[in-house]
Amino acid sequence: MNAYERYLAVFDDQKRKKIDRVPLHVQYIREEFIEKNKSELMNNYSGILYRNYYYDIPMILGFDSIFAPFPSSYKIKPIKIRKNTSVTLKIGENGQSTKHNTEYYEGGYIKTLEILENLESNLKLVDSTEQIQKVIRYYEKISSKIFPILMVDGIFDRVWKAMGMIEFSRHYRNCSKLYKKLINFYAKLTKINIEGLINATGNSGKVITILDDVAYKGRTMIPPTRWQIDFCPNYKEITSLIKDAGMIPQLHTDGDVTDLISSFIDAGFLGLQGFEGGCDPYYINDNFPEFVIIGFGDVSYVLPYGSTKEIEDHVRYLMGALKENRHFIIGPSTVIFKEISLKNVKFFIEICKKVGTY
């Protein structure tokens, strides 16, 4: 099987039976890791390259897939707001403002209905058909070696970041009009981009991941009952769009989302990338056997600091819990960053392929 076939087989009842090994996925590899290790990796590689480090480096390492962007089908012109009597800021759709002379953001500043309405009035649909088609053609070209998993921003984490956590907490408790309208606003933006993709390419992308962090390492950020009431209805519409186009909807979130998985399934998601911060692989497998599990590799200790024995023991433990169900795609629970040694990454991939073979 090639990378594309291997990943998709996990979602197919018939092809799953013939899969050769557990696929390997990486959320992405940070530029600092690439810069630190690219010379060694490139100099020792003699296969095909695509002249793009974002895809070449994970391919050289041996991953099957990676998250990948596609062009947006809307634009929102930033607006000016008054932070206080002496300071004016410019904010965009994310409700945040770039700090002066830096690339860092501060915020959020969508604290009133008026600010949100001003942003909404600046929303403009754009025809990105040609740009999307060009990107998807490139992804199809490389997918047999490294499969790009399309990603699009979700709802929950955009809402709280747009308001700021303190302001979000107040509006969340009161279930305010602004809180509800922000949920619908970001749901609308997600739908616009998915519809733009579908209209441009049909189901060529195959898999769409909604990026939406909803948990800390030890618990969810809001109770499952509130997620079900506040966010599930919009996500049902979004996953229906994806499924009706013949594609696969999956979710990404950091943190321990054990208590939310049944809600994710109800919302229409077929899998989730992440699983960190206390998730028990045996519990997940036993209670949600049809749900595709992507990730679970520990990046808090094992990958950055673990010995080869600790890495191998960790992989064998995960495979023991998840491999035989054939609903498992292994990989780091989040990203590969500079502090993780190349030696540990290479060994992790090597032992995943060895132990993950069917």
C-alpha positions in Angstrom: 0.0 0.0 0.0 1.1 3.6 -0.6 0.6 6.4 1.9 -2.7 7.5 0.5 -4.2 4.0 0.3 -3.0 3.1 3.8 -4.5 6.2 5.5 -7.9 5.8 3.7 -8.1 2.1 4.3 -8.5 2.7 8.1 -11.9 4.3 7.3 -13.1 1.5 5.0 -14.6 -1.7 6.4 -13.3 -3.8 3.5 -9.9 -2.3 2.8 -9.2 -2.2 6.5 -8.9 -6.0 6.5 -6.1 -5.8 3.9 -4.0 -3.0 5.4 -0.3 -3.8 5.6 0.6 -1.8 8.7 -0.7 0.9 11.1 -0.3 4.3 9.2 1.9 7.0 10.6 0.6 10.6 10.8 2.2 13.8 12.0 0.3 17.0 12.7 3.2 19.0 11.3 6.9 19.5 11.9 8.0 22.8 13.3 10.4 24.9 11.2 13.0 24.9 13.9 13.2 21.1 13.8 13.4 21.2 10.0 16.1 23.8 10.0 18.1 22.0 12.6 18.0 18.6 10.8 17.3 19.2 7.1 20.9 18.9 6.0 21.4 15.5 7.6 18.1 14.2 6.3 18.4 15.5 2.8 22.0 14.4 2.3 21.2 10.9 3.3 18.1 10.6 1.1 18.2 9.5 -2.6 14.4 9.2 -3.3 12.0 11.6 -5.0 11.6 15.1 -3.5 8.9 17.7 -4.0 11.1 20.8 -3.2 9.0 21.7 -0.3 10.4 21.0 3.2 7.0 21.0 4.8 6.2 17.8 2.9 9.7 16.5 2.0 10.9 16.2 5.6 8.0 14.1 7.0 8.1 12.0 3.8 11.9 11.4 4.3 11.3 10.5 7.9 8.7 7.9 7.0 5.4 9.5 7.9 2.4 8.6 5.7 0.4 11.8 6.2 0.4 15.4 7.4 -2.1 18.2 7.9 -2.3 20.6 4.9 -4.0 23.9 4.2 -6.0 25.0 1.2 -7.1 28.5 0.0 -9.9 30.3 1.7 -13.1 31.2 0.0 -13.7 34.4 1.9 -11.9 37.6 3.0 -12.7 39.8 6.0 -11.2 43.3 6.0 -9.8 44.2 9.4 -11.6 46.9 11.5 -10.3 49.5 13.9 -11.5 49.4 17.5 -10.6 51.6 20.5 -8.8 49.6 23.2 -9.0 52.6 25.6 -9.1 56.4 25.4 -5.7 56.7 23.9 -5.1 53.4 22.0 -6.7 52.2 18.7 -6.2 48.7 17.5 -6.8 46.9 14.2 -8.3 43.5 14.5 -9.3 40.8 12.0 -11.7 37.9 12.0 -9.9 36.2 14.9 -10.5 39.2 17.2 -6.8 39.6 17.8 -4.3 42.3 17.2 -0.7 42.0 16.2 1.7 43.3 18.8 3.7 46.3 17.5 7.0 45.2 15.8 6.3 41.5 16.4 4.5 38.6 14.8 2.7 37.8 18.1 -1.0 38.4 18.7 -2.8 39.8 21.6 -6.5 39.7 22.3 -9.2 38.9 21.9 -11.2 42.0 21.4 -14.6 40.9 20.1 -16.3 42.0 23.3 -19.5 43.6 21.9 -22.1 42.8 19.3 -21.2 46.0 17.5 -17.6 44.8 16.9 -18.8 41.5 15.6 -21.4 43.1 13.3 -18.7 45.4 11.9 -16.5 42.4 11.1 -19.4 40.5 9.6 -20.2 43.5 7.4 -16.6 43.2 6.0 -17.1 39.5 5.0 -16.6 39.0 1.3 -16.9 35.8 -0.6 -14.1 35.2 -3.1 -13.9 32.7 -5.9 -10.8 30.7 -5.1 -11.7 27.9 -7.5 -8.5 28.0 -9.6 -6.2 28.3 -6.5 -7.9 25.4 -4.8 -7.7 23.2 -7.9 -4.0 24.0 -8.2 -3.3 23.1 -4.6 -5.4 19.9 -4.8 -3.6 18.8 -8.0 -0.3 19.2 -6.2 -1.6 17.3 -3.2 -2.7 14.5 -5.5 0.7 14.4 -7.1 2.5 13.8 -3.7 -0.2 11.8 -1.9 1.2 8.3 -2.7 4.4 9.3 -0.8 3.0 11.8 1.8 -0.8 12.2 2.0 -1.9 15.8 2.7 -4.9 15.8 5.1 -6.9 19.0 4.5 -7.4 21.2 7.5 -9.8 24.0 8.2 -10.4 26.1 11.4 -13.3 25.1 13.6 -15.5 26.9 16.1 -14.9 26.5 19.8 -11.3 27.6 20.2 -11.9 30.5 17.8 -14.8 31.7 20.0 -12.9 31.9 23.2 -9.7 33.3 21.6 -11.8 36.0 19.9 -13.2 37.2 23.2 -10.3 36.4 25.5 -10.7 33.7 28.2 -12.0 36.0 30.9 -14.6 37.6 28.7 -15.5 34.2 27.2 -16.1 32.7 30.6 -18.6 35.4 31.5 -20.5 35.2 28.2 -20.4 31.3 28.3 -21.9 31.2 31.8 -24.7 33.6 30.7 -25.1 32.0 27.3 -25.2 35.5 26.0 -26.3 36.8 22.6 -22.7 37.6 21.7 -21.6 34.1 22.6 -24.3 32.5 20.4 -23.6 34.8 17.5 -19.9 34.2 17.6 -20.5 30.4 17.5 -22.7 30.9 14.4 -20.2 33.4 12.9 -17.3 30.9 13.0 -19.5 28.0 11.9 -20.4 30.1 8.9 -16.8 30.7 8.0 -16.0 27.0 8.3 -18.9 26.1 6.0 -17.9 28.7 3.5 -14.4 27.2 3.1 -15.7 23.6 3.0 -18.3 24.6 0.3 -15.6 26.4 -1.6 -13.4 23.3 -1.6 -16.3 21.0 -2.6 -17.5 23.3 -5.4 -13.9 23.5 -6.8 -12.9 19.9 -6.6 -15.7 17.6 -5.6 -14.3 15.0 -3.2 -10.7 15.2 -4.4 -9.5 16.1 -0.9 -10.9 12.9 0.6 -10.3 13.9 4.3 -11.1 17.1 6.0 -9.9 17.8 9.5 -11.6 20.5 11.6 -9.0 22.1 13.9 -10.7 22.9 17.3 -8.9 22.6 20.6 -11.5 21.8 23.2 -9.6 20.3 26.1 -6.7 20.7 28.5 -4.3 17.9 29.3 -6.4 16.6 32.1 -10.0 17.6 31.2 -12.3 19.2 28.7 -12.6 23.0 28.7 -16.4 22.9 28.9 -18.7 20.1 30.1 -19.9 17.6 27.4 -23.5 18.7 28.0 -22.7 22.3 27.0 -20.6 21.2 24.0 -23.5 19.1 22.9 -26.0 21.9 23.1 -23.9 24.8 22.0 -21.6 23.3 19.3 -22.9 20.0 18.1 -25.8 21.3 16.0 -23.4 23.4 13.8 -20.9 20.6 13.6 -23.7 18.2 12.4 -24.3 20.5 9.5 -20.6 20.8 8.7 -19.9 17.0 8.8 -23.0 16.4 6.7 -21.6 18.7 4.0 -18.4 16.8 4.0 -20.0 13.3 4.0 -22.5 14.3 1.3 -19.5 15.2 -0.9 -18.1 11.7 -0.4 -15.3 12.9 2.0 -14.3 11.9 5.5 -14.8 14.4 8.4 -12.3 14.1 11.3 -11.5 16.4 14.2 -8.2 17.6 15.8 -8.0 18.8 19.4 -5.3 18.9 22.0 -5.9 17.6 25.5 -7.8 14.7 27.1 -11.2 14.5 25.3 -12.3 11.2 26.6 -15.6 12.6 27.9 -16.4 14.3 24.6 -15.9 11.4 22.2 -19.5 10.3 22.2 -20.5 13.8 21.4 -18.0 14.0 18.5 -19.5 10.8 17.1 -23.0 12.2 17.5 -21.8 15.3 15.6 -20.7 13.1 12.7 -17.0 13.0 13.1 -15.4 9.6 12.0 -12.1 10.1 13.8 -9.9 12.4 15.9 -6.3 13.4 15.8 -4.6 14.1 19.1 -5.2 12.0 22.2 -2.9 13.3 24.9 -2.9 14.3 28.5 -4.4 11.3 30.2 -6.4 9.5 27.6 -6.4 5.7 28.2 -6.0 3.9 24.8 -7.6 0.7 26.2 -10.7 2.6 27.4 -11.0 4.5 24.1 -10.7 1.3 22.1 -13.1 -0.7 24.2 -15.8 2.0 24.4 -15.5 3.5 20.9 -14.4 0.7 18.6 -15.6 2.2 15.4 -14.0 5.6 16.0 -10.7 6.2 14.2 -7.9 7.1 16.6 -5.0 9.2 15.2 -2.0 10.1 17.3 -1.5 9.1 20.9 2.3 9.3 20.8 3.5 11.2 23.9 5.4 14.4 23.2 5.5 15.6 26.8 8.2 13.1 27.9 8.6 10.0 25.8 9.5 11.5 22.4 11.6 14.4 23.6 13.4 12.8 26.6 12.8 9.1 26.5 15.4 6.4 26.0 15.0 3.9 23.1 13.6 1.4 25.5 11.0 3.9 26.8 10.0 4.8 23.2 9.7 1.1 22.3 7.7 0.3 25.4 5.4 3.2 24.7 4.8 2.2 21.1 4.2 -1.5 22.1 1.7 -0.4 24.7 -0.3 1.7 22.2 -0.2 -1.0 19.6 -1.3 -3.6 22.2 -4.3 -1.4 22.9 -5.2 -0.2 19.4 -3.5 -2.2 16.6 -5.8 -5.2 16.2 -9.0 -3.1 15.9 -7.5 -1.6 12.7 -9.0 1.8 13.6 -5.6 3.3 14.6 -3.3 5.7 12.9 -0.2 6.3 15.1 1.9 9.5 15.5 2.8 12.2 17.9 -0.2 13.6 19.7 0.7 17.1 18.6 3.7 18.4 16.6 7.4 17.5 16.3 9.4 20.4 17.7 13.0 21.4 17.9 13.7 19.8 21.3 12.8 16.3 20.1 16.0 14.7 18.8 16.2 13.4 15.3 17.4 10.1 16.7 14.3 9.7 18.8 12.0 10.6 15.9 13.7 8.1 13.6 13.6 5.4 16.2 9.9 6.1 17.0 9.0 5.7 13.3 11.2 2.6 12.9 9.6 0.8 15.9 6.1 2.0 14.8 6.6 0.3 11.4 8.1 -2.8 13.0 5.5 -3.4 15.7 2.6 -2.0 13.5 3.0 -4.5 10.7 -0.1 -6.8 10.2 
